Amino acid sequence: MVIKANVKIHPRALFVCFFAEMWERFSYYGMRALLTLYMVKVVFQQIASGEADVKSLAIYGTYTASIYLGPIIGGMMADKFLGFRKSILLGGVLISIGHIVLAAQGLVAETNEFFFFIALSFIVVGTGYFKPNISSFLGKFYEQDDPRKDPAYNIFYMGINVGAFLSALTCGYLGESVGWHWGFGLAGIGMFVGLIVFWKNLKHFEDKGLVPDDKFDTQSVFAGLSINKIIVLLSFLAVPLWAILFSYDDVFKVGLTGITVVVLAYLIYLSTKYENGSRLLVVLILFVFHAMFWALFEQAGGSLTLITDRFVDRFIGSSEIPASQFQALNALFIVIFAPVFAWLWMKLNKLKLEPSTPLKFVYSLVLLALGFLIIVLGAKSAMASGDKIVIWAIIFMYLFHTLGELCLSPVGLSMITKLSPSHIVGFTMGVWFLSYSVGNKVATEIGKLITVGEIGENASMSEQINPYVDVYLQWGVYVVLGCAAVLLLLVPLLKKLMKGIH
């Protein structure tokens, strides 16, 4: 089965990776839609609301940052030992176990904090294997500067967001309206389906994504175990160790900072070792702007979920929409607009008018800032009238954020497979996901600036909304537009360093 794009066709692998990633993202975004609300309302319900917000946002940030930190190790393991196929399957199994544990937690009246962290850690370790390697694996089916590659990643990215859209609606509704365990359990079923889709289609991948050397599977190195079996064992042992980190936010932040410095320094070193190594410097520079985009965009699962829950008029007629379901808007808009962007880039490429990758990143930052400007204006109007924020403000904010995401995220995934030397593409993809990790943890710190400004539950609506307005205006509008201006100035240099890659 193939997917057509103009005259040429895409390989079957795009179809398979599309659906496998769709269901993995169903599981991730289903839990993401519920996680902050679940912690505030259940896990930390016994402490004051302001403190519950701070603690929940800190753990949410550690979780989402960890999700994108693991791909560095997962990418390296795939490159050197496991191959893409085994890495993706191992990741899917670990994620499925995590959701089973999380659903079980949702059944009990009082959540055990450590087992809650164990569940999150299974998902973290599993995503480290699954997420970077399915993206890198897809790139193996296209030549380095194939004009179909960007459109293919737009189609692939649409698959991600079909899963995200369905999960935010279904898991969000079940979790908030029926029972938390129903929402978490359905998310886990999604991951299991994705695993089956990938496994059943292994025969269609030809010789792509296999173990680099059979000896890693067959040759005993310790206690009768091969290297790859030891890697699997260590992956399970890493789960309780990672769970401990959730209780030590400061330790995690120091560790993430140290890892980022070391990894980026190593990337600079690698840029001196390869022909056209300057392309890796482009990855390094865009890493910073990519992280800043996600630091603001990822308010969606944290502070934007809280403001939607507390201060947005969510009634349509006599029905009130659960706050978690608004996260489906981002995915819905991507499903609608991803094919448009795929067609647009192909059309502009034919006309030799397609923007370069760095310039697409500039557009993404500008659109992100416009989205925050919309929610700020909506909040200011609500403050003046004394009413809640109109629903259209949050809808149009998500629309502009989504358009910005489409100029950045699928383009970035495609960029890594173009700029990276072929035998370190898994590692480089892991480095790219590290920028998501940094962005998600910075998102936590930005969100905590809002909760620090909390002035009490008896304050007026206007007084309670004002801290959100101040932070979104300063960070979401002014800082983001400043980053866009700096990147625009760097575009000529980055195009030169890319050495012919668009």
Buried (B, 14 or more C-beta within 10 A) or exposed (E): EEBEBEEEEBBBBBBBBBBBBBBBBBBBBBBBBBBBBBBBBBBBEEBEBBEBBBBBBBBBBBBBBBBBBBBBBBBBBBBBBBBBBBBBBBBBBBBBBBBBBBBBBBEEEEBEBEBBBBBBBBBBBBBBBBBBBBBBBBBBBBEEEBBBBBBBBBBBBBBBBBBBBBBBBBBBBBBBEEBBBBBBBBBBBBBBBBBBBBEEBEEEBEEBBBBEEEEBBEEEEEEEEBBBBBBBEEBBEBBEEBBEBBEEBEEBBEEBEEBBEEBBEEBEEBBEEBEBBBBBBBBBBBBBBBBBBBBBBBBBBBBBBBBBBBBBBBEEEEEEBBBBBBBBBBBBBBBBBBBEBBBBBBEEBEEEEBBBBBBBBBBBBBBBBBBBBBBBBBBBEBBEEEEBBBBEBBBBBBBBBBBBBBBBBBBBBBBBBBBBBEEBBBBBBBBBBBBBBBBBBBBBEBBBBBBEBBEEEEEEBBBBBBBBBBBBBBBBBEBBBEBBEEBBEBBEEBBEBBEEBB
